[in-house]
Amino acid sequence: MIELFIAASAASISIPTKAEPTVDPSNWIMASDFPPINQTISNITYELTVNQQGKPDRCTIFFSSGSGQLDAAVCGGAMKRARFRPAKDRNGAPAFFVRRERISFVADESQAGDYRNEDADIVISLPEVPQNNNYLTEILLTMAGDGTLSDCAIRQSNAEPALDQLACEVASSPQIAAPIRDGNGNTVPGIRNYYVGFGNAPTLGTISR
């Protein structure tokens, strides 16, 4: 059973601390990083692994733009410019940290380099939630050194507790709670960070974005 920790619960319960950028993410990727592209708009999702010193250690393309050159340029820019205050585990020790980023690059000179980060990494659809709601739950998954999930902590949320619980249950799937790997491909203990949104649909479903 995966343990669930709520940030707003008793102060005696500590949760991990996420890695916070010290360089604005809007400055990680520059227009000069990109090669010429044929698409009008290119959408890319990537995961950045931050080491215990707060520097990017690995960049993995989660959803490709369809262009290997464009994907490589995005990861190259993030690896070069992103810097963080290191994450800490529940015991206060520096930890590896994985965050997901989405970027939409518009291949128009008047908008060159323009991109946007959407809020939810995972969207859970179910009939019980209102349409067009703004529920968002931020979760921190603690991954063990053998690649298994140790616990799920709610860092912040404006959703109902039952939805927070559902967010952790969905995120515990192997496809989402994947092992963390360093720049050499070795499995390491650390923390995964996801934002979970909730949509209205007749049946339960999940989209990882």
N, C-alpha and C positions, 0 to 999 in steps of 0.2 A: 504494500500500500504506500502511495506517495504522500508524504507529509505536506500539509497546507499551512502556510503562515500568513497572517494578515497584518500588514504594516500598522494598521490603526489599533491593533489589539494591545494587550498589556505590554508596558515598556520593558518588562523582563525578557520578552521574546525579541531577539535580534534577527534581522534579515540581512541578506547581502547588500553591499553598496555597489551600484552600477558604475562603470567607467564613464566619466563625464568629459566631453570634448573641451579642450583648452584652445582649440582653433575652430572657429565657426565652420560647421559643415558646408555652408554655402561657398566657402573658399577652398574646399578640398579639390574640386574638379573645376578646371579652367577651360575656357573655349580653346585656348592654344594646345590643350592636350589632345583634341580630337582630330582624327584624319577626316578628309572629305567623305561624306556619306551620301547615299542615294535616297534613303528613306526621308520622308517629310518629317516624321517624328519617330524617335527610337526610344523605347522603354527598356530599362535594365533594372533588375533587382540583384543586389550583391550582398554578401555577408562579409563583414570585416572582423577578424579575430585580433584582439588587442592583448599584448603580453603583459606581464606583471610590472613592467616599467612604463606602461602607458603608450607604447608604440605599436603600430600595426605589425602583425607577424604573418598574417595570411589573408588573402582576399579570394573569395570564391564566388563565381557567378551563379546565382540561383535561377534567374530567368534571363536568358540571353536576348540581346538586341537582334540577333541573327547575323551580326558582323563580328568576327573574331577580333578584328583590329579595334573596333569601337569598345568591345568588352575589355580588351587589354588596356585601352587608354583610360577607362573609368577606374579599373583596379590600380593602374599605375599612378594616377593622380591621388587616389585615396591613400595608397601606401606611402607616397612621398610626403603628403602634407598633413594628414590627420594626426593629431596628438591628443592625449587624454590624461586626466588624473586616473591612476590605476583603480580597477575594481578591487573590492575586498569581500572575502567570504564572511560567513556568519561569525567567525572567530576573529575577524579583523585582519587576516593575513591577505597580502596582495594576491590577486587571482587573474587568470585568463578570463577574457570577456568577449562575447560574440554579439554583435548588433547587426540588424538588417537595414539596408538602405535601398530606396527606390529613386530612380532618376529618369526624367523624361527630357531628352535633348531635342531641341527644335532646330532643324537644319535650315534656318533662315538667318541671313546676316543681321537682320534687324533684331533677332531674338537669340543670337548665338550664345551658347553656353547657358541658356535659361533652363532651369529645371525645378521640379517641385518634389517635396517629400510628402507622401500621403501618410495618414495617421496609423491605420490598422495594418499589421503584418498578417494577421489571421482574422477572417470573418466567419463567425458562426451564425447560421441562419436557423431560425426556429419560429413556430407560430405564436409563442407567448409574448414576444416583445413588440412594442409599437413600431409602426412604419416610420421611417425617417427619424429614428432615435439617434441620440449622440452618445450612447453608452460606449465607454472605452475603459478597458482594464489593462493595466501594465503589470506584467508578470516577470519574475526572475526565476529561471530554472537552474538549480545547482546540479552540475554534472560531475560524477565521480571520475577518478582516474582510469577506471575500466570502461568508461563510456556510458555507464548507466545513470539514470535519473535518481537523485537523492531526495530532492524536495522541490516544491513550487511555492514561491512567496508572492503575495500580492503587494506590489510596491505602492500603487495608487489606483483608485477606481471611482467612477461615479455610477456604477451599475449596482444591481441588487446582489446580496451575498450569494444567492443561488447561481447567478450568472458568473460571479467570480469563481465559484467552485467548478462550474462547467468549463470555464476557460482553462483551469488547471488540468481538468480531466482530458480535455481535447489536446492540450499541449503535451501531455504525457505520452502521446503516441510516438513510436520510434521515428516516424517521418519528420516530426517536429523536434522532439527531444533527441536530436542526433548527437553522437560523440563530438567533442571539441578536439580539433587537431591543430598543432602548432605549425610553424613554417616548414618544418621537416616532415610533416605528415604523421607525427606521433600523437597518440591520444593523451590528452592532458586534462586534469580537473579544472573546472572553471564555471562560468555563469553565462547562460543564454538569456537575452532580453527580448521580449516580444510585447507588442501592443495588440490586444484582442478587441475587435468590434463585434457588434451583434446586429444582424439583419432579420427582417420579417420574411418568413416563407412557410408554406404549408407543412413541410417536413424538415427534420433536422439535417443540416448539411454544413460542410466546412470547406473554406477556400483558404489556401496559404498563398500569400501574394509576394 
